[in-house]
Amino acid sequence: MIVNHAHSHHPSRAVFYRSIVDWSRVDAMVSRLPLDQRPEVLELVMSCLDHAVMECVFHRLDVDRHHTFLVLCQDRYHDEGLLEWLKQHIDDIESELSSIIDRTKTQIDQVLE
């Protein structure tokens, strides 16, 4: 797990799973692009990461907890306490999310090459 708190204040990185993302790798991918394309591509990267994380969570989380999770996301998507909540309800979710995030970043990186 790589924690890069130097970038945690960035609005697009205000996600509950930010502590398990290697932001330097995201920055390296985006920095290869022309300056005018970087903000849009960064938002696309974040959207892809969000989609991958949410798909994993809903696949692993008991159906009876889906609504609670959605309400928590609506109120506290930026709060890393949400990851702690998930860890209480899904075994080994942090390492699974870390793997999914890494795979997603690899796929995005391949597209950007």
Backbone atoms as SQL, in Angstrom:
CREATE TABLE atoms (id INTEGER PRIMARY KEY, chain TEXT, resi INTEGER, resn TEXT, atom TEXT, x REAL, y REAL, z REAL);
INSERT INTO atoms VALUES
  (1, 'A', 1, 'MET', 'N', 0.845, -1.174, 0.000),
  (2, 'A', 1, 'MET', 'CA', 0.000, 0.000, 0.000),
  (3, 'A', 1, 'MET', 'C', 0.888, 1.233, 0.000),
  (4, 'A', 2, 'ILE', 'N', 0.628, 2.130, -0.922),
  (5, 'A', 2, 'ILE', 'CA', 1.377, 3.363, -1.010),
  (6, 'A', 2, 'ILE', 'C', 0.440, 4.506, -0.678),
  (7, 'A', 3, 'VAL', 'N', 0.833, 5.297, 0.285),
  (8, 'A', 3, 'VAL', 'CA', 0.031, 6.440, 0.672),
  (9, 'A', 3, 'VAL', 'C', 0.784, 7.687, 0.260),
  (10, 'A', 4, 'ASN', 'N', 0.137, 8.539, -0.483),
  (11, 'A', 4, 'ASN', 'CA', 0.756, 9.775, -0.911),
  (12, 'A', 4, 'ASN', 'C', -0.152, 10.910, -0.475),
  (13, 'A', 5, 'HIS', 'N', 0.039, 11.365, 0.758),
  (14, 'A', 5, 'HIS', 'CA', -0.838, 12.392, 1.306),
  (15, 'A', 5, 'HIS', 'C', -0.610, 13.753, 0.672),
  (16, 'A', 6, 'ALA', 'N', 0.518, 13.953, 0.003),
  (17, 'A', 6, 'ALA', 'CA', 0.805, 15.244, -0.615),
  (18, 'A', 6, 'ALA', 'C', -0.248, 15.617, -1.646),
  (19, 'A', 7, 'HIS', 'N', -0.896, 14.623, -2.233),
  (20, 'A', 7, 'HIS', 'CA', -1.894, 14.897, -3.256),
  (21, 'A', 7, 'HIS', 'C', -3.321, 14.687, -2.769),
  (22, 'A', 8, 'SER', 'N', -3.509, 14.348, -1.516),
  (23, 'A', 8, 'SER', 'CA', -4.842, 14.029, -1.031),
  (24, 'A', 8, 'SER', 'C', -5.776, 15.226, -1.066),
  (25, 'A', 9, 'HIS', 'N', -5.227, 16.435, -1.057),
  (26, 'A', 9, 'HIS', 'CA', -6.070, 17.619, -1.053),
  (27, 'A', 9, 'HIS', 'C', -6.639, 17.924, -2.432),
  (28, 'A', 10, 'HIS', 'N', -6.131, 17.317, -3.458),
  (29, 'A', 10, 'HIS', 'CA', -6.610, 17.558, -4.820),
  (30, 'A', 10, 'HIS', 'C', -8.071, 17.122, -4.888),
  (31, 'A', 11, 'PRO', 'N', -8.958, 17.988, -5.391),
  (32, 'A', 11, 'PRO', 'CA', -10.398, 17.676, -5.365),
  (33, 'A', 11, 'PRO', 'C', -10.763, 16.356, -6.029),
  (34, 'A', 12, 'SER', 'N', -10.121, 16.017, -7.133),
  (35, 'A', 12, 'SER', 'CA', -10.487, 14.784, -7.813),
  (36, 'A', 12, 'SER', 'C', -9.995, 13.553, -7.056),
  (37, 'A', 13, 'ARG', 'N', -9.130, 13.775, -6.079),
  (38, 'A', 13, 'ARG', 'CA', -8.600, 12.660, -5.286),
  (39, 'A', 13, 'ARG', 'C', -9.264, 12.559, -3.933),
  (40, 'A', 14, 'ALA', 'N', -10.305, 13.304, -3.726),
  (41, 'A', 14, 'ALA', 'CA', -11.027, 13.287, -2.457),
  (42, 'A', 14, 'ALA', 'C', -12.012, 12.126, -2.466),
  (43, 'A', 15, 'VAL', 'N', -11.463, 10.922, -2.449),
  (44, 'A', 15, 'VAL', 'CA', -12.254, 9.694, -2.498),
  (45, 'A', 15, 'VAL', 'C', -11.895, 8.844, -1.288),
  (46, 'A', 16, 'PHE', 'N', -12.821, 8.039, -0.850),
  (47, 'A', 16, 'PHE', 'CA', -12.603, 7.252, 0.360),
  (48, 'A', 16, 'PHE', 'C', -11.471, 6.249, 0.221),
  (49, 'A', 17, 'TYR', 'N', -11.116, 5.864, -0.995),
  (50, 'A', 17, 'TYR', 'CA', -10.068, 4.863, -1.217),
  (51, 'A', 17, 'TYR', 'C', -8.724, 5.496, -1.575),
  (52, 'A', 18, 'ARG', 'N', -8.561, 6.795, -1.352),
  (53, 'A', 18, 'ARG', 'CA', -7.347, 7.502, -1.796),
  (54, 'A', 18, 'ARG', 'C', -6.063, 6.952, -1.189),
  (55, 'A', 19, 'SER', 'N', -6.144, 6.370, 0.000),
  (56, 'A', 19, 'SER', 'CA', -4.931, 5.870, 0.656),
  (57, 'A', 19, 'SER', 'C', -4.365, 4.615, -0.016),
  (58, 'A', 20, 'ILE', 'N', -5.141, 3.984, -0.893),
  (59, 'A', 20, 'ILE', 'CA', -4.631, 2.773, -1.545),
  (60, 'A', 20, 'ILE', 'C', -4.313, 3.003, -3.016),
  (61, 'A', 21, 'VAL', 'N', -4.303, 4.267, -3.434),
  (62, 'A', 21, 'VAL', 'CA', -3.964, 4.601, -4.814),
  (63, 'A', 21, 'VAL', 'C', -2.544, 5.153, -4.850),
  (64, 'A', 22, 'ASP', 'N', -1.742, 4.663, -5.770),
  (65, 'A', 22, 'ASP', 'CA', -0.408, 5.211, -5.995),
  (66, 'A', 22, 'ASP', 'C', -0.573, 6.423, -6.917),
  (67, 'A', 23, 'TRP', 'N', -0.736, 7.597, -6.312),
  (68, 'A', 23, 'TRP', 'CA', -1.009, 8.805, -7.088),
  (69, 'A', 23, 'TRP', 'C', 0.152, 9.187, -7.984),
  (70, 'A', 24, 'SER', 'N', 1.372, 8.803, -7.613),
  (71, 'A', 24, 'SER', 'CA', 2.519, 9.142, -8.468),
  (72, 'A', 24, 'SER', 'C', 2.393, 8.443, -9.812),
  (73, 'A', 25, 'ARG', 'N', 1.814, 7.262, -9.820),
  (74, 'A', 25, 'ARG', 'CA', 1.607, 6.549, -11.081),
  (75, 'A', 25, 'ARG', 'C', 0.539, 7.245, -11.932),
  (76, 'A', 26, 'VAL', 'N', -0.506, 7.726, -11.302),
  (77, 'A', 26, 'VAL', 'CA', -1.538, 8.475, -12.016),
  (78, 'A', 26, 'VAL', 'C', -0.924, 9.753, -12.593),
  (79, 'A', 27, 'ASP', 'N', -0.153, 10.451, -11.774),
  (80, 'A', 27, 'ASP', 'CA', 0.493, 11.681, -12.235),
  (81, 'A', 27, 'ASP', 'C', 1.420, 11.412, -13.413),
  (82, 'A', 28, 'ALA', 'N', 2.175, 10.313, -13.356),
  (83, 'A', 28, 'ALA', 'CA', 3.097, 9.974, -14.440),
  (84, 'A', 28, 'ALA', 'C', 2.338, 9.717, -15.741),
  (85, 'A', 29, 'MET', 'N', 1.199, 9.039, -15.662),
  (86, 'A', 29, 'MET', 'CA', 0.397, 8.773, -16.856),
  (87, 'A', 29, 'MET', 'C', -0.093, 10.077, -17.469),
  (88, 'A', 30, 'VAL', 'N', -0.643, 10.929, -16.631),
  (89, 'A', 30, 'VAL', 'CA', -1.261, 12.159, -17.113),
  (90, 'A', 30, 'VAL', 'C', -0.206, 13.162, -17.584),
  (91, 'A', 31, 'SER', 'N', 0.942, 13.185, -16.938),
  (92, 'A', 31, 'SER', 'CA', 1.970, 14.176, -17.271),
  (93, 'A', 31, 'SER', 'C', 2.576, 13.964, -18.657),
  (94, 'A', 32, 'ARG', 'N', 2.389, 12.799, -19.245),
  (95, 'A', 32, 'ARG', 'CA', 2.899, 12.546, -20.601),
  (96, 'A', 32, 'ARG', 'C', 2.044, 13.230, -21.668),
  (97, 'A', 33, 'LEU', 'N', 0.887, 13.685, -21.269),
  (98, 'A', 33, 'LEU', 'CA', -0.064, 14.275, -22.214),
  (99, 'A', 33, 'LEU', 'C', 0.157, 15.777, -22.348),
  (100, 'A', 34, 'PRO', 'N', -0.324, 16.362, -23.447),
  (101, 'A', 34, 'PRO', 'CA', -0.275, 17.820, -23.571),
  (102, 'A', 34, 'PRO', 'C', -1.055, 18.474, -22.426),
  (103, 'A', 35, 'LEU', 'N', -0.586, 19.625, -21.994),
  (104, 'A', 35, 'LEU', 'CA', -1.191, 20.315, -20.843),
  (105, 'A', 35, 'LEU', 'C', -2.693, 20.494, -20.968),
  (106, 'A', 36, 'ASP', 'N', -3.171, 20.838, -22.149),
  (107, 'A', 36, 'ASP', 'CA', -4.600, 21.111, -22.299),
  (108, 'A', 36, 'ASP', 'C', -5.467, 19.866, -22.181),
  (109, 'A', 37, 'GLN', 'N', -4.883, 18.676, -22.297),
  (110, 'A', 37, 'GLN', 'CA', -5.639, 17.431, -22.187),
  (111, 'A', 37, 'GLN', 'C', -5.628, 16.849, -20.775),
  (112, 'A', 38, 'ARG', 'N', -4.727, 17.295, -19.949),
  (113, 'A', 38, 'ARG', 'CA', -4.528, 16.678, -18.628),
  (114, 'A', 38, 'ARG', 'C', -5.748, 16.720, -17.715),
  (115, 'A', 39, 'PRO', 'N', -6.416, 17.855, -17.555),
  (116, 'A', 39, 'PRO', 'CA', -7.566, 17.865, -16.634),
  (117, 'A', 39, 'PRO', 'C', -8.666, 16.889, -17.060),
  (118, 'A', 40, 'GLU', 'N', -8.970, 16.870, -18.343),
  (119, 'A', 40, 'GLU', 'CA', -10.027, 15.977, -18.826),
  (120, 'A', 40, 'GLU', 'C', -9.632, 14.512, -18.648),
  (121, 'A', 41, 'VAL', 'N', -8.388, 14.188, -18.963),
  (122, 'A', 41, 'VAL', 'CA', -7.926, 12.801, -18.828),
  (123, 'A', 41, 'VAL', 'C', -7.876, 12.401, -17.359),
  (124, 'A', 42, 'LEU', 'N', -7.467, 13.313, -16.488),
  (125, 'A', 42, 'LEU', 'CA', -7.453, 13.007, -15.049),
  (126, 'A', 42, 'LEU', 'C', -8.864, 12.684, -14.564),
  (127, 'A', 43, 'GLU', 'N', -9.839, 13.440, -15.023),
  (128, 'A', 43, 'GLU', 'CA', -11.225, 13.161, -14.635),
  (129, 'A', 43, 'GLU', 'C', -11.680, 11.808, -15.185),
  (130, 'A', 44, 'LEU', 'N', -11.264, 11.465, -16.394),
  (131, 'A', 44, 'LEU', 'CA', -11.600, 10.150, -16.955),
  (132, 'A', 44, 'LEU', 'C', -10.943, 9.030, -16.156),
  (133, 'A', 45, 'VAL', 'N', -9.697, 9.235, -15.759),
  (134, 'A', 45, 'VAL', 'CA', -8.997, 8.240, -14.932),
  (135, 'A', 45, 'VAL', 'C', -9.755, 8.052, -13.626),
  (136, 'A', 46, 'MET', 'N', -10.142, 9.157, -12.980),
  (137, 'A', 46, 'MET', 'CA', -10.872, 9.060, -11.717),
  (138, 'A', 46, 'MET', 'C', -12.213, 8.362, -11.912),
  (139, 'A', 47, 'SER', 'N', -12.878, 8.649, -13.015),
  (140, 'A', 47, 'SER', 'CA', -14.156, 7.998, -13.300),
  (141, 'A', 47, 'SER', 'C', -13.971, 6.490, -13.463),
  (142, 'A', 48, 'CYS', 'N', -12.925, 6.097, -14.161),
  (143, 'A', 48, 'CYS', 'CA', -12.637, 4.663, -14.347),
  (144, 'A', 48, 'CYS', 'C', -12.309, 3.997, -13.014),
  (145, 'A', 49, 'LEU', 'N', -11.517, 4.673, -12.189),
  (146, 'A', 49, 'LEU', 'CA', -11.188, 4.116, -10.872),
  (147, 'A', 49, 'LEU', 'C', -12.449, 3.996, -10.016),
  (148, 'A', 50, 'ASP', 'N', -13.272, 5.042, -10.017),
  (149, 'A', 50, 'ASP', 'CA', -14.525, 4.990, -9.252),
  (150, 'A', 50, 'ASP', 'C', -15.393, 3.817, -9.702),
  (151, 'A', 51, 'HIS', 'N', -15.525, 3.662, -11.002),
  (152, 'A', 51, 'HIS', 'CA', -16.351, 2.584, -11.542),
  (153, 'A', 51, 'HIS', 'C', -15.819, 1.219, -11.099),
  (154, 'A', 52, 'ALA', 'N', -14.501, 1.017, -11.212),
  (155, 'A', 52, 'ALA', 'CA', -13.897, -0.266, -10.829),
  (156, 'A', 52, 'ALA', 'C', -14.081, -0.538, -9.337),
  (157, 'A', 53, 'VAL', 'N', -13.881, 0.484, -8.514),
  (158, 'A', 53, 'VAL', 'CA', -14.032, 0.334, -7.058),
  (159, 'A', 53, 'VAL', 'C', -15.479, 0.011, -6.704),
  (160, 'A', 54, 'MET', 'N', -16.406, 0.767, -7.258),
  (161, 'A', 54, 'MET', 'CA', -17.816, 0.549, -6.925),
  (162, 'A', 54, 'MET', 'C', -18.301, -0.815, -7.410),
  (163, 'A', 55, 'GLU', 'N', -17.871, -1.218, -8.582),
  (164, 'A', 55, 'GLU', 'CA', -18.256, -2.536, -9.089),
  (165, 'A', 55, 'GLU', 'C', -17.774, -3.637, -8.146),
  (166, 'A', 56, 'CYS', 'N', -16.541, -3.526, -7.680),
  (167, 'A', 56, 'CYS', 'CA', -15.998, -4.509, -6.740),
  (168, 'A', 56, 'CYS', 'C', -16.780, -4.505, -5.433),
  (169, 'A', 57, 'VAL', 'N', -17.030, -3.321, -4.901),
  (170, 'A', 57, 'VAL', 'CA', -17.733, -3.215, -3.623),
  (171, 'A', 57, 'VAL', 'C', -19.126, -3.842, -3.726),
  (172, 'A', 58, 'PHE', 'N', -19.871, -3.480, -4.765),
  (173, 'A', 58, 'PHE', 'CA', -21.234, -4.013, -4.872),
  (174, 'A', 58, 'PHE', 'C', -21.245, -5.514, -5.163),
  (175, 'A', 59, 'HIS', 'N', -20.209, -5.988, -5.793),
  (176, 'A', 59, 'HIS', 'CA', -20.110, -7.435, -6.037),
  (177, 'A', 59, 'HIS', 'C', -19.859, -8.189, -4.724),
  (178, 'A', 60, 'ARG', 'N', -19.045, -7.607, -3.852),
  (179, 'A', 60, 'ARG', 'CA', -18.649, -8.286, -2.620),
  (180, 'A', 60, 'ARG', 'C', -19.538, -7.981, -1.413),
  (181, 'A', 61, 'LEU', 'N', -20.151, -6.824, -1.385),
  (182, 'A', 61, 'LEU', 'CA', -20.953, -6.408, -0.230),
  (183, 'A', 61, 'LEU', 'C', -22.303, -7.125, -0.239),
  (184, 'A', 62, 'ASP', 'N', -22.732, -7.578, 0.943),
  (185, 'A', 62, 'ASP', 'CA', -24.052, -8.195, 1.057),
  (186, 'A', 62, 'ASP', 'C', -25.113, -7.237, 0.519),
  (187, 'A', 63, 'VAL', 'N', -26.060, -7.791, -0.216),
  (188, 'A', 63, 'VAL', 'CA', -27.109, -6.987, -0.846),
  (189, 'A', 63, 'VAL', 'C', -27.852, -6.145, 0.185),
  (190, 'A', 64, 'ASP', 'N', -28.062, -6.672, 1.373),
  (191, 'A', 64, 'ASP', 'CA', -28.804, -5.918, 2.383),
  (192, 'A', 64, 'ASP', 'C', -28.034, -4.701, 2.915),
  (193, 'A', 65, 'ARG', 'N', -26.774, -4.554, 2.551),
  (194, 'A', 65, 'ARG', 'CA', -25.976, -3.394, 2.963),
  (195, 'A', 65, 'ARG', 'C', -25.775, -2.394, 1.814),
  (196, 'A', 66, 'HIS', 'N', -26.249, -2.704, 0.617),
  (197, 'A', 66, 'HIS', 'CA', -26.067, -1.821, -0.537),
  (198, 'A', 66, 'HIS', 'C', -26.642, -0.428, -0.295),
  (199, 'A', 67, 'HIS', 'N', -27.878, -0.365, 0.201),
  (200, 'A', 67, 'HIS', 'CA', -28.517, 0.931, 0.421),
  (201, 'A', 67, 'HIS', 'C', -27.723, 1.765, 1.430),
  (202, 'A', 68, 'THR', 'N', -27.319, 1.141, 2.520),
  (203, 'A', 68, 'THR', 'CA', -26.532, 1.849, 3.538),
  (204, 'A', 68, 'THR', 'C', -25.249, 2.395, 2.935),
  (205, 'A', 69, 'PHE', 'N', -24.577, 1.572, 2.135),
  (206, 'A', 69, 'PHE', 'CA', -23.339, 2.010, 1.494),
  (207, 'A', 69, 'PHE', 'C', -23.602, 3.208, 0.571),
  (208, 'A', 70, 'LEU', 'N', -24.664, 3.151, -0.206),
  (209, 'A', 70, 'LEU', 'CA', -24.986, 4.270, -1.099),
  (210, 'A', 70, 'LEU', 'C', -25.251, 5.559, -0.326),
  (211, 'A', 71, 'VAL', 'N', -25.967, 5.455, 0.777),
  (212, 'A', 71, 'VAL', 'CA', -26.233, 6.637, 1.607),
  (213, 'A', 71, 'VAL', 'C', -24.925, 7.177, 2.170),
  (214, 'A', 72, 'LEU', 'N', -24.060, 6.293, 2.642),
  (215, 'A', 72, 'LEU', 'CA', -22.757, 6.721, 3.157),
  (216, 'A', 72, 'LEU', 'C', -21.936, 7.394, 2.060),
  (217, 'A', 73, 'CYS', 'N', -21.966, 6.841, 0.860),
  (218, 'A', 73, 'CYS', 'CA', -21.236, 7.432, -0.268),
  (219, 'A', 73, 'CYS', 'C', -21.760, 8.829, -0.574),
  (220, 'A', 74, 'GLN', 'N', -23.063, 8.962, -0.555),
  (221, 'A', 74, 'GLN', 'CA', -23.669, 10.252, -0.869),
  (222, 'A', 74, 'GLN', 'C', -23.230, 11.317, 0.133),
  (223, 'A', 75, 'ASP', 'N', -23.132, 10.930, 1.381),
  (224, 'A', 75, 'ASP', 'CA', -22.795, 11.880, 2.438),
  (225, 'A', 75, 'ASP', 'C', -21.294, 12.033, 2.673),
  (226, 'A', 76, 'ARG', 'N', -20.527, 10.951, 2.424),
  (227, 'A', 76, 'ARG', 'CA', -19.123, 10.949, 2.866),
  (228, 'A', 76, 'ARG', 'C', -18.179, 10.303, 1.857),
  (229, 'A', 77, 'TYR', 'N', -18.383, 10.502, 0.564),
  (230, 'A', 77, 'TYR', 'CA', -17.544, 9.827, -0.436),
  (231, 'A', 77, 'TYR', 'C', -16.060, 10.146, -0.257),
  (232, 'A', 78, 'HIS', 'N', -15.764, 11.307, 0.281),
  (233, 'A', 78, 'HIS', 'CA', -14.388, 11.748, 0.494),
  (234, 'A', 78, 'HIS', 'C', -13.781, 11.189, 1.778),
  (235, 'A', 79, 'ASP', 'N', -14.571, 10.642, 2.644),
  (236, 'A', 79, 'ASP', 'CA', -14.156, 10.246, 3.989),
  (237, 'A', 79, 'ASP', 'C', -13.536, 8.845, 3.983),
  (238, 'A', 80, 'GLU', 'N', -12.261, 8.781, 4.395),
  (239, 'A', 80, 'GLU', 'CA', -11.598, 7.475, 4.440),
  (240, 'A', 80, 'GLU', 'C', -12.228, 6.540, 5.476),
  (241, 'A', 81, 'GLY', 'N', -13.066, 7.066, 6.334),
  (242, 'A', 81, 'GLY', 'CA', -13.816, 6.225, 7.263),
  (243, 'A', 81, 'GLY', 'C', -14.745, 5.268, 6.531),
  (244, 'A', 82, 'LEU', 'N', -15.113, 5.617, 5.318),
  (245, 'A', 82, 'LEU', 'CA', -15.946, 4.734, 4.494),
  (246, 'A', 82, 'LEU', 'C', -15.185, 3.450, 4.155),
  (247, 'A', 83, 'LEU', 'N', -13.898, 3.561, 3.911),
  (248, 'A', 83, 'LEU', 'CA', -13.081, 2.363, 3.679),
  (249, 'A', 83, 'LEU', 'C', -13.048, 1.505, 4.944),
  (250, 'A', 84, 'GLU', 'N', -12.952, 2.159, 6.090),
  (251, 'A', 84, 'GLU', 'CA', -12.970, 1.420, 7.353),
  (252, 'A', 84, 'GLU', 'C', -14.305, 0.686, 7.517),
  (253, 'A', 85, 'TRP', 'N', -15.406, 1.339, 7.151),
  (254, 'A', 85, 'TRP', 'CA', -16.725, 0.707, 7.212),
  (255, 'A', 85, 'TRP', 'C', -16.747, -0.532, 6.318),
  (256, 'A', 86, 'LEU', 'N', -16.212, -0.389, 5.111),
  (257, 'A', 86, 'LEU', 'CA', -16.180, -1.534, 4.185),
  (258, 'A', 86, 'LEU', 'C', -15.345, -2.677, 4.755),
  (259, 'A', 87, 'LYS', 'N', -14.239, -2.340, 5.404),
  (260, 'A', 87, 'LYS', 'CA', -13.373, -3.380, 5.984),
  (261, 'A', 87, 'LYS', 'C', -14.100, -4.169, 7.081),
  (262, 'A', 88, 'GLN', 'N', -15.063, -3.527, 7.721),
  (263, 'A', 88, 'GLN', 'CA', -15.850, -4.216, 8.743),
  (264, 'A', 88, 'GLN', 'C', -16.856, -5.187, 8.121),
  (265, 'A', 89, 'HIS', 'N', -17.217, -4.966, 6.868),
  (266, 'A', 89, 'HIS', 'CA', -18.282, -5.750, 6.242),
  (267, 'A', 89, 'HIS', 'C', -17.830, -6.663, 5.100),
  (268, 'A', 90, 'ILE', 'N', -16.586, -6.478, 4.635),
  (269, 'A', 90, 'ILE', 'CA', -16.084, -7.309, 3.539),
  (270, 'A', 90, 'ILE', 'C', -14.655, -7.732, 3.870),
  (271, 'A', 91, 'ASP', 'N', -14.459, -9.044, 3.978),
  (272, 'A', 91, 'ASP', 'CA', -13.119, -9.564, 4.263),
  (273, 'A', 91, 'ASP', 'C', -12.149, -9.193, 3.149),
  (274, 'A', 92, 'ASP', 'N', -10.977, -8.708, 3.528),
  (275, 'A', 92, 'ASP', 'CA', -9.865, -8.458, 2.617),
  (276, 'A', 92, 'ASP', 'C', -10.193, -7.459, 1.503),
  (277, 'A', 93, 'ILE', 'N', -11.129, -6.544, 1.768),
  (278, 'A', 93, 'ILE', 'CA', -11.553, -5.599, 0.718),
  (279, 'A', 93, 'ILE', 'C', -10.429, -4.632, 0.339),
  (280, 'A', 94, 'GLU', 'N', -9.609, -4.243, 1.290),
  (281, 'A', 94, 'GLU', 'CA', -8.553, -3.269, 0.969),
  (282, 'A', 94, 'GLU', 'C', -7.562, -3.837, -0.047),
  (283, 'A', 95, 'SER', 'N', -7.123, -5.064, 0.151),
  (284, 'A', 95, 'SER', 'CA', -6.176, -5.644, -0.809),
  (285, 'A', 95, 'SER', 'C', -6.852, -5.923, -2.150),
  (286, 'A', 96, 'GLU', 'N', -8.123, -6.292, -2.119),
  (287, 'A', 96, 'GLU', 'CA', -8.834, -6.525, -3.378),
  (288, 'A', 96, 'GLU', 'C', -8.999, -5.221, -4.153),
  (289, 'A', 97, 'LEU', 'N', -9.363, -4.157, -3.455),
  (290, 'A', 97, 'LEU', 'CA', -9.482, -2.864, -4.118),
  (291, 'A', 97, 'LEU', 'C', -8.133, -2.390, -4.651),
  (292, 'A', 98, 'SER', 'N', -7.091, -2.622, -3.892),
  (293, 'A', 98, 'SER', 'CA', -5.757, -2.236, -4.336),
  (294, 'A', 98, 'SER', 'C', -5.392, -2.943, -5.643),
  (295, 'A', 99, 'SER', 'N', -5.691, -4.237, -5.720),
  (296, 'A', 99, 'SER', 'CA', -5.416, -5.002, -6.951),
  (297, 'A', 99, 'SER', 'C', -6.250, -4.481, -8.116),
  (298, 'A', 100, 'ILE', 'N', -7.511, -4.209, -7.870),
  (299, 'A', 100, 'ILE', 'CA', -8.395, -3.721, -8.935),
  (300, 'A', 100, 'ILE', 'C', -7.954, -2.336, -9.399),
  (301, 'A', 101, 'ILE', 'N', -7.570, -1.486, -8.480),
  (302, 'A', 101, 'ILE', 'CA', -7.095, -0.149, -8.831),
  (303, 'A', 101, 'ILE', 'C', -5.819, -0.259, -9.668),
  (304, 'A', 102, 'ASP', 'N', -4.899, -1.120, -9.262),
  (305, 'A', 102, 'ASP', 'CA', -3.663, -1.307, -10.037),
  (306, 'A', 102, 'ASP', 'C', -3.949, -1.834, -11.434),
  (307, 'A', 103, 'ARG', 'N', -4.832, -2.809, -11.544),
  (308, 'A', 103, 'ARG', 'CA', -5.194, -3.344, -12.866),
  (309, 'A', 103, 'ARG', 'C', -5.832, -2.279, -13.743),
  (310, 'A', 104, 'THR', 'N', -6.708, -1.497, -13.140),
  (311, 'A', 104, 'THR', 'CA', -7.390, -0.431, -13.888),
  (312, 'A', 104, 'THR', 'C', -6.377, 0.602, -14.376),
  (313, 'A', 105, 'LYS', 'N', -5.444, 0.995, -13.523),
  (314, 'A', 105, 'LYS', 'CA', -4.429, 1.964, -13.926),
  (315, 'A', 105, 'LYS', 'C', -3.557, 1.404, -15.044),
  (316, 'A', 106, 'THR', 'N', -3.233, 0.118, -14.974),
  (317, 'A', 106, 'THR', 'CA', -2.440, -0.513, -16.034),
  (318, 'A', 106, 'THR', 'C', -3.189, -0.472, -17.349),
  (319, 'A', 107, 'GLN', 'N', -4.474, -0.784, -17.309),
  (320, 'A', 107, 'GLN', 'CA', -5.289, -0.742, -18.524),
  (321, 'A', 107, 'GLN', 'C', -5.363, 0.674, -19.091),
  (322, 'A', 108, 'ILE', 'N', -5.537, 1.648, -18.239),
  (323, 'A', 108, 'ILE', 'CA', -5.587, 3.048, -18.700),
  (324, 'A', 108, 'ILE', 'C', -4.248, 3.440, -19.288),
  (325, 'A', 109, 'ASP', 'N', -3.173, 3.069, -18.618),
  (326, 'A', 109, 'ASP', 'CA', -1.833, 3.401, -19.095),
  (327, 'A', 109, 'ASP', 'C', -1.591, 2.835, -20.492),
  (328, 'A', 110, 'GLN', 'N', -2.061, 1.615, -20.729),
  (329, 'A', 110, 'GLN', 'CA', -1.898, 0.986, -22.041),
  (330, 'A', 110, 'GLN', 'C', -2.662, 1.760, -23.113),
  (331, 'A', 111, 'VAL', 'N', -3.821, 2.261, -22.772),
  (332, 'A', 111, 'VAL', 'CA', -4.617, 3.035, -23.725),
  (333, 'A', 111, 'VAL', 'C', -3.929, 4.373, -24.036),
  (334, 'A', 112, 'LEU', 'N', -3.307, 4.970, -23.033),
  (335, 'A', 112, 'LEU', 'CA', -2.669, 6.283, -23.212),
  (336, 'A', 112, 'LEU', 'C', -1.343, 6.207, -23.951),
  (337, 'A', 113, 'GLU', 'N', -0.753, 5.033, -24.054),
  (338, 'A', 113, 'GLU', 'CA', 0.552, 4.921, -24.724),
  (339, 'A', 113, 'GLU', 'C', 0.447, 5.197, -26.191);
